[in-house]
Amino acid sequence: MGSFGGIRSSTILRPFVSELGLISVPKYAVIPEVHNAFDPEGKTSNPRIITSIKQVIEEVEWYAHAVKNHKHHHPVPGSE
């Protein structure tokens, strides 16, 4: 699959995730050769990976708050 196989598969999986009613955030972390990117404790010193993962986490948090806020003000029909 190569070092970017995960990116290719994530692009293909987005429509399926959406069809399951899940939210797919636009941001993603590209980690080529992930098997070499982290030490045995799961840590990395690569600043690009750290920045990418932080950005993904921030975006997931933003979406979670946005969905929660919207759901609070506009309940899903039939869930009341």
Secondary structure, DSSP 8 states (H G I E B T S, - for coil): --TTHHHHHHHHHHHHHHHTT----S-----TTHHHHS-TTS----HHHHHHHHHHHHHHHHHHHHHHHHHHHS--TT--
